[in-house]
Amino acid sequence: MRYNILRDPLINNIFISYKDKDIKRVIEVQFRFMDTKQAYFSAPREKVIAKPKRKTSAVVKVYSIDGVYQTDVIINDSQYSLDEVLFEVSLPKLWKFDNLRSSARNRISLEANLRYNDGFEINTMTYDLALGGIAFYSKKKFSEIYQKLSAILTLKFPMDMWLQNPDGKLIVEAIFVRIRKEDVDEKHFGEYLYCYKFINLPKDDEDLLRGFLIERID
């Protein structure tokens, strides 16, 4: 299956915009699932001022930690429930998101350590790495208190990067973004996917990380 940005674990927000009688409507939505023909999004009912007609032209814009993606779509249909509206959106064009970001990302595994002020540590391997942050899987669900605190993140680079970075490490402050329990990927089924974003990544470290990511893009 081709990679779709909608499956990116580092997504912050998704918006659907369309016109209703020459008035532009912009609605923040949640990605639900996709089949072979359509993708499905939902929004709280009170947020949808005007439900779009069938076959309405629209734009889906996805904001992730490391950038923004956008594509034109057709809203094939929309359905009301008691508390939300479900949007059925054409799938083919959803594979063709324009990359509006200026950074790089890769699904790469690096040793990572998150250390909190109270001494609590998380030792793991990254699942996803970007200029904006990391994602990793854990079989454990950590206390919600650590979702409100920042931590010191240490990433250990492979040996071939030590010429550019003699320390062999990148150390930066990071903060929790979201958690998701995996119910699709068999390899990580039932595990928790944690996403963290960098805070004030120094320019030299950003350039180093960008070069590292670009060199390892498939």
Buried (B, 14 or more C-beta within 10 A) or exposed (E): EEEBBBEBBBBBEBBBEBEEEEEEBEBEBEBEEBEEEBBBBBBEEEEBEEBBEEEBEBBBBBBBBBBBBBBEBBBBBBEEEEEBBBBBBBBEBBEEBEEEBEBBBBBBEBBBBBBBEEEBEBEBEBBBBBBBBBBBBBEEEBEEEBEEEBBBBBBBBEEEBEEEBEEEBBEBEBBBBBBEEBEEEEEBEEBBBBBBBBEEBEEEBBEBBBEBBEEEEE
